[in-house]
Amino acid sequence: MSSRPNILLITSDQQHWNTIGAFQPEISTPNLDRLARQGTTFGRAYCPNPTCTPSRSSIITGMYPSQHGSWTLGTKLLEDRHTVGEDFSQAGYRTSLIGKAHFQPLKSTEEYESKEAYPILQDLDYWSRFREPFYGFDHVELARNHTNEAHVGQHYALWLEEQGCDNWRDYFLPPTGTMDHSITYKWPIPEKYHYNAWIAERSNARLEEHKKSGEPFFLWASFFDPHPEYLVPEPWDTMYDPDQLSIPSLVPGEHDRNPPHFGMTQEENPDFSHLMETGFGIHGYRSHHYYEYGEKARLTDYDKKKLVAVYYGMISMMDKYIGKILDKLDELGLADNTLVVFTTDHGHFFGQHGLQAKGGFHYEDLIKLPFIVRYPGHVPAGRRSDAIQSLVDLAPTFLSFCNLPVPPAMTGVDQKDVWLGRKEQARDHAICEFRHEPTTIHQKTYVDARYKITVYYNQRYGEIFDLQEDPNELHNLWDEPDYGQLKTELLLKYVWAELGKEPLPMPRIHHA
């Protein structure tokens, strides 16, 4: 094994774990299937938080959100936090991020400045001159919009203009653009101007530069799809027939034994005001009979099917452009010395349990991830593993593969020997945190090989699911008298897990 392999991290955004064609026949993902054939697929990978900023910050810090400080959406990863890109840069690696960062919020204040905020987000002159390191990446090309959001700007907007797309504002919502809010499912933007094409083209340009220079690299190609709004250019919007797909739905009575916020999502006009503490939006705490994104509109029976078809179309289109990056690795002769990881930041609901999108509902649909690792000749090919993984493990494992020291403050686990097939597991559980308000929405989940327990701050309710006997998580055992001993054991294991993940910023070096 080379002592200095390259690292290529490819991520999607908000992708359900069961959306890879190699394991799910209703969707086509030939390039992810290729990656699965050539590498190992881990079926028990988890996010440390089911929202973007906290989870993405964990990827680059190797720490949990409660440790790195970016605890929810609308916060930022403070600039003094150590990131894995700094370790790679100090070791002579070139580090790049192309696509979605979302380490910072859409608003900037005097105390908490954000480069991903208005108005600087759309100051294209600023971004054309931007050469600063960004969270350990010495080269970044960024965007902030999911599909047609008005947040379009930064390097993606510059690229659109360079490509001759002078009317790019036609494809994005007001006030930035002029696209009609009522347009759904089919995004009028030509495929050649879609951000998938931009991410693949610019990632491949970086690969060509690295090949030319001979320097090792850490490259993160960060895609935005299939995060809603559900929009994709033709022909991808009609690639799947909604009537031929399995459409998940609520099982009557399944929320009867769940904490109150689950059942409230099925009401027409639920009142979640008692949970609002900061005054900012609380994702998922609403009626799930309606879209979360775009203008409020009730989901018809047709919509519940069509949105799944478009979600799959978004994944299939993204797969095409992931393939272009993998092809470039082959073309440049870099594949054999490049560790490739594909995953996402968190999962997604598209009807499961009657839910849409995300929120404080720690089902496997939301916290479990697609996760594939390829390193030819080292990581076993065509293998599937149930060894538990967490996104917190990426940073220490990348460093370990490159024979670089792992900073002691990182609390993720080194998975190198597991990825190489030398060891069955490196962790026996995962922790997922969701603190969306300081005190009113604050929960943590412990999940091991068989069981999952979720606890809530200052609340006596919770969830326990037996993933072996109840894989669809329909029967909450929290209040079941026959499971009192199990509840006690899982609560103890959760406490041990919390104690075990506390950071040790330095080793003990003397007796006193």
N, C-alpha and C positions, 0 to 999 in steps of 0.2 A: 504494500500500500504506500502511495506517495505520502511523504510527510507534509506536503503542501497541496492538497487537492483544492480545486475551486469549489465554491458553494453557490448553487443556484436555487433560490427559494421562489416558488411560484405560488401565489395565493389568489383565491377568488374572494368574494365578499358575500357572506350570509348564505352559504350553500349547504343545503340539507345533506346529511352524510350518505343517504342512499340514492345518489344521483350520478353514479358512474356506471356506464353501460356494461362493463365487464361483469357486474354483479346485479344489474337491474335492467332487464331486457326491454323495458318500455322507453328507455332513453338511449341516444346514440352519442358516445364520446370516444371515437376511435383513438385519439391521441392520449387521453388519460388511460384508456385500455392498454395502449402500447406501453405506457409507463408502468402499469400494473404487471404486465407480462415480464417486463425487464427488471422489476424490483419487487419490494415487499409492501403489501397493503396491510395497514394496521387498523383493525376493526373496532378498537376501543380507544380512540383518541378523543380528548376533551379540551374545551376552551376553559381558561381561567375566569372568564366573564362573558356573558352572552351579548355584549355590545362591542362596538368597534374600537373606540379609543382605548379603553382599559386592556382589551385583549391584544391589540396591536402593540401597545406599549410593553406588554409582557413578553412578546416575541423578541424585542430588541434589548430588554433588560435582564431576562431570565428571572424575573421576580413577579410575584402576584400583585394585582392591583392594590391591595391593602398595604403593600410594601413599597411599590414604586410611586404611589401617590396619585396616579391618574385614575380616580376611583369610579368615575362615570362619564357618560357623554356630557359635553359642555365644560369639562375640565381639560387640562393639558398635562402632558408629561413635562415636568419641570426640567429646564435645560441643564441643571447641575447633576441629573441622574446619569449614572454610567451606563453606556450601551455597548453591545457586542461589536458594533462597527468600529468603535475606538480601539478595541483589542485587535481587530483585523488590520486596521490602518497602521497601528504601531508595529505590527509584524510584517509590514510591506505589502499587504493586500490592497487592491483598489476596491473601494466600496461604493455601490450605487443603488439607488431606489428609483424605479420607474413606475409611475401610476399613483395609486392611492396611498397616502401616508395616514392622515387623520390622527395625528398625534396632538393636534391642537384644535380648539373650537372655532366656530364661525364668527365669534365675537371677540374683540380685543379690548382690554382695559389698560389703564396706565400701569397697574400693578402686574397684570398678567397679559403680556403682549402675545398676540397670535399672528403668525404669518399665513395662516389658513383662514383668515377672517376678512370681512369687508372693511374698508375698500381695497386694501392692498392685494387681496385675492385676485382682483381684476385690473390691477395696474400692470399692463403687459410690458411696458417699458422697464419696470422694476424687475420683472421675471426674466426679461431678455438679458439683463445684466447680472442676474443672480449667480454668484459663484461660491457662496458660503457653504461650509459643512452644515449638515442638518441632522442632528441626533446621531452622529457617528458616520453618516454617509458623506463621502467627499464629493459625490456627484448626485444630484437629484433632478428629476423632471416630474413635476407634480400636476395633479388635478384634484378637484374636490367635489365634483358633481356625480351623482348616480343618474344614469340615463339623461333625461331632459331637464334636470334641476337647474334653477337659475344660478346656482353656485359655480357654473362653468367659468373658467379663467385659467390663470397660471400657464404652465408650459403647454397644456393641451390646446388652449385657445391660440397660442402662438403657432403651434404646429398646424392647426386648421388654416390659419392665414397663409402660412408658408406653402401649404398644399393647394392654394388657390381657392379655398372655400370661403369666398368673400361674404357669402350670405349665411354664415354659420349661426347667426342669431335666430334664424328662422326655425332652428331645430331645438331651441331651448325656451323655457318658460319666462314670462315677464317676472321682474322688470328688466332682466338682462336681455331676454329675447322676445320673440313675438309668437311663439307656438301656442296654439289653442289648447287650453286646459282640457277640453273635452275629448281630445284625441287619445285613444287607448290602444294598447296591445301592439299596433304597428307603428314603429318610429320612422318618420319620413326621411331621416338622415341616410344618405347613401352609405353603404357598408364601408367604402374606402375611407370615409371620414369618421367612422365609429372609433371610440377610444380603444377598442380591442386592437384595431389596426395600428394605432399610435403606439400602444404599449409594446406590441410585438416588434414593430419597426425600430423603435428607439432601444429596446433591449438588445436586439440583434446588432445594432450599431455599436453598443457597448461591447458585446462579445467580439466583434471584429477588431475593435481597438485593443482589447485584452490579448487577443491572439497575436496581433502585430507587435505589441510591447513585450509579450512573454511574461507579464506580471500576473501573479495569482489574483483571483477576484472573489468578492462576495457580492452577488447581484440579487436584488429582490425585485422580481417582476410582479407587480401588485395590481390585479384586475379588479374592476368595480362590480361586475356582474356576478351572480344573478340578483343582487340587491334590488328590490323594487324601487321605483315604479316598474310595473310589468310592461316593458317596452323593448322591442327589438326590430331591426330593419327586416324588410322582406329579403329572401323568402323564409327566414327563420321563424317569423310570426305564425306561419301556417305549416311548419314542418310536422307538427303533431296534431292529430285529430283528437279534440277533447273527448269525443265519445268513445275513443279506443283506449283511454287512460284510466288507471285506477285512481279515483278521486277520494282522498281521505275526508272523514267527517266525524262529527261528534257522535259518541255512543251514549244514548239516553241514560241519564242517571250517573254518568261517570264522575261528575263533579260534586255529587252529594256528600261525599266524605272528604272533600278537599278543602283547604283554606278558602275563606270567603271570596277572595278576588278572582278565583277560577270561575265560579258560577256566575259572578257578576258580569263577566265578559259576554255571557249569553243573553243578557237582558237588553232591552231596546235602548234605554237611556240610563245606564248605571251612574251612580254618583260616587266618584272616587275622590271627592274634595278633601276627605279626612286624611288622605295620603299625601296631599300636596303640601310641601314644606318650603321649598325654595321659590315656588312660583313659576318654575319652568316646566316644560312638558314632561309627562311621565309615560314613557313608551310602553304600550301594551295595555294600559289601564283605561279601557274604553269598551264600547260595544264592538265585538268582533263580527257583527253582522254587516259591518261597513269596512271600506278600505281604510288603511292607516295613512297611505301616501296619496298625495294629490287632493283634489276636492272631495269632500265627504259625499259618498254615494253608496247606497245599499248594494250589497253583493247579491245578484240574482243567481238562480241555479246555473244559468249559462256562464256567468262570471266565475263561479266557483270551479268550473271545469276549464274554462278558457285560460284563467290565470295560471293553472298548472301547465297547460300546453305552452304558454309563452315563457314561463319560468324554465321549462325544459329547453325551449328554443334558445333562450339566453345562454344556457349552459353549453349547448351544442355549438353555438357560434363562438363562444369563448374557447372551447376545445380546439376549434380550427386554428385559432391564433396562438394557443399554447403549442400546438403542433409546429407552427412556424419557428418558434423559439427552439424547440427540441431538434427540428431539422437543421437549424443553424449550428447548433452544437456539433451535430454529426458532420456537417459540411466543413467546419473549421477543424475537425479532428480533436475537439475538446471533450467529447462525451465520456471517454474512458477515464479521464482524470477529474470529472466533475460530479460531486455529490448533488443530486437533484431531490428536492422535497416539494411535493404538492400538497397543499392543505387550504383551509379557509380560516377566517377569524372566529366564526361561530355559525350555528345552524339557522334553521328557518322553519316556520309553520306555514303550510299552505292548505289548511283545513284540518290537520290532525288535532284531535280533542276540541274541535270547533274553533280553533285559534288561527290567527293570521299574523305573520311577521315575527315579532319577538316581544319580550317582556319578562316579568318575574315568574316564569313557568318553566321549571328546570327539567322538562322531559328530555329524553334522549334526542328527540327531533331538534331541539335547540342547542344542547350543550355538547353533543357528539359530532365528530367532524370526519369528512373524508381525509385520508392521510396516506400518502404513498411515498416511499423512499427508494431511490435508484442510485447505485454506485457500481457500475459493471465490474464483475470479478470480485466484489467484496460483499455487497448486500445481496443475499440470496434472491434469485429471479423467480417470478411466478409464485411467490409464497404469500400466504395469508397468516397473520398473527393476531392473537387477542391480547397481547401484552399491552397494558395500559400506558398511554402516552398523554402528555399535556403540552400545550404550546409553550409553557414556561420552560420546557426541557430543550427547546430548539437551540437557544444561545449556548448553553454549556455543552451540548452535544456537538454543535458545529465546531466549537473551539477544540474539543477533544479529538475530533477527526483530523484536525489540522495540527495536532500536537502542540497546542497553545494552552497556557495555564488558564484555568477557570477562576475568575475572581471569586473570592470566598463569600461575597455578599449575594451572589446568585443563589437562589433557592430552588431552581429547577434541577432535575436529575439528569446525569449523564447517561444517555441511552445508547451509546456507541456499541457496546457489546451485544445489546438486544438487536439493534439494526443489523449488525454483522452476523446474527444468528448464532452467536457463541453462548448466549445467556437467555433464559426463558423470560425473565422480567427484571426491570430495574425499580419498579414501584408497584405496590399492591393496591393503590387507590389513586383517585384524583379528587381535587377540590375545585369547585366552581363558586365564585363569589358574585353577588349582585347587590350592590349598594347604590341605589338609584336616587335616593334621598338620604340626608344625614341619619335620620332615625326611623322614619316611617316605612321606607322600603329598603330593607337590609336583611339579606338572607344568604346562607351558604349551604352548599350541597357537598356531601361526601359520597363517593361512589366507589365500590370495590368490584370484585369479580362477579358477585351475585346481587348485592343489595345497594340501594340508594336511599339516603336520608337527607332531608332538607329541613333546616332550622331557621327560625325567624327571630330577629331581635325583639326582645320583650313580648313575645307571643307564645302562647301555650299550644297553638296548632302547629302542624308540620306535615311532612309526607314521608312515608316509607314505602318503597316499591321493591318487590322481589322480581328482579329482571329475568331470572331463570323461569319462574312459574308464570309470570305476568309480564312478558316482554313488551306489551303495548301500554303498560302502566295505566291500567283501568281501575285497579283496586288498591286504594290507599290504606295501608295497614296501621297508620299512626295511632288510631284510637281503638284498634281491635284488641279486646282483652287477652286473647290467646297469644298475642305477639308482644306482650309486655317485656319479657326477658330479652327478646330480639331488640326491642327499642332501647333498652338499657345498654346492651352490648354495642349497638351502633352509635349511640351517643358517646360512649366511652372511646370508641375507635375514632370518632370525629374529633374529640378533644385531643387525643394523642396525635392525630394528623396535624392539628393546629399547632401543637407544641413542636412537632417535628419540622414544620416549615419555617420556623423563626430563623431569620438570617444570622449568620456569624461573620461579621465584617472582617475579622482577623482571627487567626488561630491563637490558642493560649501558648505563650512563649516562656513562661516561668511560673514558679509555684506561688509567687506573690508580687 
